């Protein structure tokens, strides 16, 4: 005796073309990093002009006159582990290692011909160079 088993036709699994999810950063506040109104205004203009991304990444790396230097760049999306701070109308991303050195820092901008540009005021720095681009802790 043979048994007949009804089977449903095999269906191939649906594969959706969903792009890899963008990392969701932790929300921070201006106690980590604060932009002055002048810095925010200049950065918003640069973000619009450059078109490289709507986030400002602030990082600290080894180098410079005093051992550590600030790096600024525009990026299109956060990375895993980033902290997002909204200040002066700008979305600022900081990685967790940089956050250790940056806490309480203010970023200002001056349009002066001499000593103009972006300037960091970091309460954690024991020494910094005259150009304001590097510091030591």
N, C-alpha and C positions, 0 to 999 in steps of 0.2 A: 504494500500500500504506500503510495506516495502522498505526501502532504503538500499542499500548495500554500505558499506564504505570500501574501500581498505586500509588496514593498513600494514605498514612495520613491519617485525618481530622485536621484541624488542632486542636490543643489550645491553649487559652488558657494563658498562663503563670500559675503560681500566685503570688499576691501574699499574702505573710504580713502579718498585722497586728502586727508586732513594733514596739514603741515605740522611738523613737530611743535609742541607747545612752547611758547615763550616763557622763560623763567619769571615767576612772580616775585618781585623783590619785597623785602620786609620794609615796612614804613618806618622811617626815622623822623626826626624833627630838627629844628634849627639849633638845638644844643650840640649837634654833631658838626654841622657846617651851616653857615649863614652867609647869604649874599647881600651886599648892600644894594640899594635901589639902582645906583650907577652901574654896578656889575651886572645886575639882572637885565637892565636896559641894553647894555652892550652885548651880552650873551644872547638875548632874544634876537637881536639884529644879526649876529653872526650865525646863529642856527638857521635863520631864514635864508641868509646869503649862501652859506656853505652847502646846505642840503644833504648833509652826511648822516643826519639823525637828529631826533628831537630831545635826546638826553645828553647832558654834560657828564662825562666820567672824570672824576677827580681821583688821581692815584698818586701814591708816593713810591718812589723806587730809589735804589741805591745810586749814588752819584752826586755830582755837584761839588762845590767848594767845601761844604760842611758835612758831606756823607749821605744826606738824603735830599731828594729833589721832588718837586711837585710836577705832575703831568696833567694836562688838560686836553681832552679831545671829545668830539661829538660822536655818539654811537646811536645806532637805530633801535637797540633793545637792551634790556638788562640781562645779566648773567646770573646763574644760580649763586645764591649767597649774597647778592648785592643788597645794599640798603638804599632806599629811595628817600630823598629829602626834597621837598618842594619849598623853594625859597625865592622871593622876588620874581615870581612868575616863571621860574626855570626848574625843570626836573633834573636833580643832581643825583648821580649814582656813585656810590662809594663801596668798595669791596671791604670785607670784614677786617683784613690786615691793615688797610689804610685807615680804617675807622679808629684803630688804636692810637694812631699818631695825630689824627685830625680833630678829635673831639674839642669843640669850643672854638674852632677856627672861623674867622671871618674873611671872606673874599671881597675885595673892593676893586674898583676900576677908576683910573684917572686918565683924562684925555690930554694931560699936560705934555708939552714937547720934551721936557726934561723930567726924568723919573716918572713918566706916565706908564700906563698899561695896567695889567692885573697885579694886585699885591695881596699876599696872604698875611694875615695877622694870626699867628698860631701861639696860644698860651702854653703849649707843651714844649715849644722850642727853647732850648737853653742858649743857642746861638744861631744866627742866620747871616747870610751874606748880604752885602749892600744892595744887590740886585733883587733880593727877595725870592729867588728861585730855589734856594737850597737852605737846609737847616740841619741842626743836630739836636739830639735829645739826651 
